């Protein structure tokens, strides 16, 4: 981790941001927002798990996250928008008109592009929209359980109150579960 930080592979953002992430190949297109989501218990009805987890896998992931103090792989969460270009979807659509921070094609033929959203008004627009949504865990039940375990181990408020997620509006971008945790070359 220290080497990655020294080499600039991992770095702290200078300002708050959400990231628009796109995967595209042929007719397949998926876009969503990557960011930190406040953790919640299932009974709160904000993030809805639908699978059990294996305690040993959660313990292993917790050890890794304690050691690295980093979220290295986002959960994939889906939510159902209202089908309009407003709120978070509008923020995504405006972001993709700009040059991406990164654009690369992986061996499987998928093009991956990433844009930063740092404008406070756009962050508020996306946040207000997403705050009224419920999300289903499409991939990452063990990571979500790990996030909750680590949050419960530490005093709140703090950085462990949030987890790294990719939120995809399935009304706009039909969900396809693919690898979203990649080392992308420039």
N, C-alpha and C positions, 0 to 999 in steps of 0.2 A: 504494500500500500504506500509506504513512504517513497519507494522508487517511482511508482506511478504518479504520485503527487509532484515529485521533483521533476519528472519528465513532462508534466502537464497533461498526462492521460486523465487524471482526476484533478479537478480544481473546484474551488468554491466560486459560485456565481457572484459577480460584484453587486447584483441587485436582484430583487425578487423576480421570478419568471415562471411562466408555464411554457411548455414546448409542444408545438404541433409536430406530430410524427406521422409520416405517411409511408405505407408499403404499397407498391404497385407492380403488377406484372400482367400484361395483356389486358383482359377485361376486369381483372381483380384490382380493386382499390379499397384501401382502408385508411382512414385518418382518425386521429384522436388527440387528446391532450394528455401530456405527461406532467405530473406535478405531485406535490405532497398533499395527501388527504388526511384530515383529522380522523383518527381511529375511533371506531364505535363498536359496541357489542351488538350481536345479531338481534337481540330483543329491541334495540333502538330502531330497527327497520331502515337504516341508511344503506349499509352494505349487507347484502344477503348471500351468505354462504349456502351451499347445497350439497356439500360432500363432507364426510368425516375426514379427520387427519390422523396420521400415525405419530404418536408421541415422540418416538426416537428420531423421526425426520425433523420435527419441530425443534427438538433439543439440539440436533446437529446444526440446523440453520441459525438457531439462537447463538450457539458458540461462534459461528462464523461472523455473525453481525456484531457480537460483542467485541471480537478481535479486530474487525475492520472499522467498526463504528461507521458503517456505510450501508446504504441500500443499493445493491449492485444489480438488482433485477426487479423491474416493476411488475406489479400484479396487473392482469388484464381484467378490467371491469367493463361491463356493458350496461347501458341505460337506454331507455326508450324516450327519445325526444318527441316533440310535437310535429315534426316534419317540416318545420319552417326554417328559414335562414335567419335565425335570431339567437341571441345569447351566445352560448359557447360555440355553436355552429357558425355564427357570423364572425366570431373572432378567428376561428380556423380559416374560413373562406378569405378573410382579409389578409391573414398571415401568408397564405400560399401565393399571393400575388407578388410577394417580395422574393428576393434571392434567398435560397436556403443557406443556413449555416453549414450544412453538410449534405452531400448527395453522393451516393455510392450504390453500386449494383453488386449483390452477392452472388456466389456461385450458382445458386438456384434460380437466377434470373430475376430476382426481385430488386427493384429500385427502392432504396430507403432514403427519405429526405427528412430534414429536421429544421424547424424554424423556432426562434425564441420570440416570446410575447412578453414584453417588459413594460409596456405602457400601463400606468396605474388604472386608467379608465377601462382599458380592455381587460385587465386582470379582474377588476370589479365586475364588469359585465359577465365574464365567464363564471366567476364565483357566485354571483347572484343567481344565475341560471342553474348551475350545478347544485347549489344548496337546496333546491326544491326537488331534486331527483333522487330516486332510489337506484342503487347499482347492484348488479348481480356479479358475483365472482365467476368469470369465465375460465380463468387460469390463475392459480396462485393461492389455493386454500392453505397450504402449509406456510407460505410466506405471511399470509394474513394472521394465522394463529401465532406465528413467531412474533410479528409486530405487537400483537396483544400481550404476549408473554413479556416481551422486553419493556413495554410500556408499564406493565404492572410491577416490574422490578425497580422502577425509577420514580423519583419524585416528579410531580407534575406541577406546573406546566414545564415543558421542555421539548427538545427535538424528538424524543421518543414517542411523543403524542401523535406523530404523523407517520405515514408510510408512503412509499413511492408507488404510484399507480399510472396506468394508461387507461383513460376513460374513452370509450367509443360509443357514439350515438348510433344504435342499430337501426333507427328509422332512416338515417341518412347514409350510413355505411354498414351494410350487412356484415355481420361478424364472421371473421375467419380467424381461427386460432392458429397462429404461426409464431415462430421464435421472435421475440421482441427484445431479447437480451443478447446483443451482439457487440463485438468490438468492430467498429466501423473505421475503415481506412479512408484517409482523405485522398 
